[in-house]
Amino acid sequence: MRLIIALSGLAAASCLLAPPTACAQMQALDDSELALTSGQGLLELTNSSANGFDFSRISLGADVALNANFRNMRWGEYSYPARNGSGADIDIAALQFGRSDGTAAQRVVQITNPYFEVVYRNGGNAATREIVGMRFGFDSIAGDIGLKLNTLSGSMLIDGGAAGTLDSRGDPGGGKRWDGACTGTCLNFNQVGAIRAGDANGPSRDFWMAVLKTPVQFAAPNPAMPLPDVAQAGFWMNWRDRLTALNATGALPPNLLAGVAAAK
C-alpha cells in the first residue's frame, strides 16, 4: 500500500501574501477530478511485510548536498559480555561528509531520498502489536567521506585495492562490536581514513543504520541486489555497496569551512 502525503501550506501562504486577484479560492476535487490530477508529494509512506515483520517507511523525496563534520559518536552503550569492546555497539571517532582540498564538487556528498522506517510485528492486532525497532538510511549516497572507526556493529565492505579489503563478514564474532581486526591481505580500522561512496557504475545504494530489539532481515535495496546481512539486536550499520578506500594510511582528508579553506 502506498500513500502520498502532499503539503499545500506553501501554496496557501503564497495566496495570502498575493493581491486578491492573483489567487482563486481553493475547491475540493471529487474522485474523477483527482484521477486527472498528478503531483509530487513531499513525503511518501510505504507499508510492507516480510519474514514475520511489518515495515512502515516514510521517505523524503529529496536530493541533499551535504557538507558536515561529526566527532566522537557512540551508539548503543550497554554491557555485552560476549565482546564488550569499547562499550558501545558503534563508536565512530570521525565522520566527515565532503572535503576541502579537492574540487568544488568534492566539497559535498550527494544524498538521495532519505528515509525513516519503523519495524513492528502483529500489525493487524492492536492488542499484541509490538514495535521492534527502526532504521534510517538513504536510497543512494555519493562522494568523499572521512571515516575513523573504533568499533562497528554491522556489515561493511570497503575495497582497498592492493592493500586488501575491509570486510566484516570475516569477523568470527559476526560483526558485533568488531574492532576491525583481520588476518591476511586486508584493511583494518587503523588503515581506513577516507572512502569514496559510489563508482563509475553509480552511487552507493545500501547505507542504513538500525536500532532493534531482535534480529531483523531487511529487504534488498532493489530487486537486482542481494539481501543485506541480518541486522542484529542493538545498533547496527549496513554499508557494503561501491565503497573504495582513498588511502591505506588512516589519514583523514581536511574538511574546513569554505572561508577557512580559502584563507589557507
N, C-alpha and C positions, 0 to 999 in steps of 0.2 A: 504494500500500500504506500502511495506517495502523496504527500500533501505539500503544496506550495503556499507559503505564507508571504503575502505581499504587504509591504508597508507603504501607505499612501500619505503619511503625515507631511512629507516634504512638499508634495503637490498641494496639499491643503494649506500649508503655511504660505506657499507662493501666492495662492489666490487671495489670502488675507492681506498680503502686502501690495497686491497689484491694484490698479484702478478698477472701479466697478464693472466697466465694460470689458475688461480683459479676461474674466473668468466666468464660466457658466456654473449654475448650481449643480452639485453632484446628484446623480439619479441612480437608483437601483436598477440592476440588469436582471432580466429573467434568464432561465437556463438556455433558451435558444440564442439569446444575445451573447451570453457568456461563451457559448460554443464557437462563436465567430471572433472571439477576442483572444489575443495572445499577449504575453508579457513575461518579464523576468522577475521572480521573487528574490528578495534579499536572503531569506532563509529557506532551506529545504529540509523537510522531515521525512525520513525513510525508516520504515519498520520492517524487520525480517526475523526469521527464526532458523536456528541450526543447532544440532547436537544437544538438544535439550535446553537451549538458552534462547531468550528473546533479546533483540537488539533494537534500540531506537537511536538513530543518528540524526543530529542537527548539523547541517553543512552550511557554511558561509560561502556562497558562490562569489569568491573574490580572488583577485591576483594581488599579492602583497610583495613589495620590495622592502626587505628588512636589513637594517644595519644595527647591531646591538652587541653588547658585551655582558656576559654573566660570569660571576666568580663564586666558588665555594658553595655549590648547590648540593644538598644532601636530601634524599627522599627515602622514606621507609626506615626510620631509626627504631629498631627493636632488637631484642636478643634472638639470635638464630644459632643455636649451639652447633649445628652441623658444620657451619662455616661462618663465623661471625664477622670476619674480615675487619673492615673499618667501622663496623657497627651500623651500616646503612646499606640498603639494597642498591642504591645508586649514589655514587659520590663523584661529582664532576668538579675538578679544580678550576677549569676554564672552559667556557663555550662562547665562541665569537662568530657572529654572522657577518661575513664580509671582511675586507682587508683594505688597508690604506696605502699599500706600497705597490699597487698594480694599476690597472686601467680604471676608468670611471665605472665600467660595468662590474668590475670585481669588488667595488665598494659595497655592493648589496648582494643579498641572497634572494632569489626569486622563489616565492611560495604560492601554490595554487590551492584553492578550496580547503581551507582549514575546517576541521570538523571535530565534534564532540559526540561521543557515543556512550549511552548507558546500557549496561548489561544486566538482565534480570531473568528470573525463571518463574514458571507458573503464572505467566502474564494474564491468562484468562480467568484466574481465580483470585478475587480480591482478598480472600481470607488467607491464602498461602503465598501470595506474590512476594518475591524477595529480591532486593537489589543485590547483585553480585559484585558490581564494580563499575568502572568507567574507563574510557581511554580518550586521548586527544591525539590528533595527527593531522597530516597533510596529504592531499592527493599526490602532490609532487613537490620536490624541492631541488633547486639547482644553484650552485655557486661554491665559493671557497669558504671553508669553516675551520676556525681554530678549535681544537678539542684536546683537552687533557683529562684523562680518566684515571681515577684511583680505584674505583670498584664499579663493576657493572653487573646488574641482574638483567639478562636479556639475551637477544640473539643479534649478533653483529658480525658483518663481514667487510673487511677493508683489504683491497688489493694493493700490496706494496711493491709490485713488480719483482725485481731481482732480490729484494730484501725478504720476500715471502708475503704471506697473508696473515691478517689477524682474523681468526675465526673462532667464535665462542663455541661452536659445535665440537671443537677439540678439547673442551674443558671437561675433565672427569666429573665435575660437580654439576654438569648440566646447565652451566651459565648462571647459576645462582650465586651472587656475591663473588664473582670471578675477579681475580686481581690481575688478569692478563697474562699469567704465566703460561708458557708454551715450550715445546721442545722441537728441535729440528729447525728447518728454514722457515721462520715465522716472525711476525711482528709482535712485540709486547706493548703494553701501555706506555712504557717509558720512551718508546721509539715513535709514538704517534703524537703529532703536534698540529698538523694541518691536513685536512682532507678536502677532496673535491666531490661534491654531490652531483651526479649526472655525468654523462659522457657524450660521445658523438651520436649515440642512439637515442638520447633524450635525457630528461631529468630522473633523479632517484624517485621511486614511486611507493616506498613501503615504510616510511618513518611514522611511528606512533609510540606513545607511552601510555601504559595502563596501570591502574591500581585495582587489585582484585582480592576477593576473599577466598576464591578457589581457582584452580587452573581453568583456562578457557581456550578453546580452539576458535580463533577468529577466521573469517573468510579471507580468501586471497584478494589482493587489491584489484585484480581484474581477472577474467577467465583465462588469459594467456599466461598467468604467473602461478607458481606453486603456492600451496598453503604455507602460511608462516609457521614457525615452530610454536608449539603450545605455550601460551603465556602462563607463567607460574603465579601462585599467590604472592601478594605483596606488590611492590612496584616492579614493573617490567618494561624494558625498552626494546623495540624491534627496529632494526635498520640494516639491511643487507644489500639493497639493490644499487648497483652502479656507484660504489664508493671507492675512491682511489686516494692513497696516501700521497701527499705532495712532498714529503721528505721522510727519512727514517731516522732523524736525529732528535725528534721530540720538540723541535723549535716551533713556537707559536708565531704566526705572521702578525705584524703590527696591525692594529685596527683603531687608529686615532680619529678624533673628530676632524671634520673637513678643514676647519680653520687651523687646528693644531698641526695637521699633516702638511698643510701648505707652508706654515711657518718653519717646519723642519727642513 
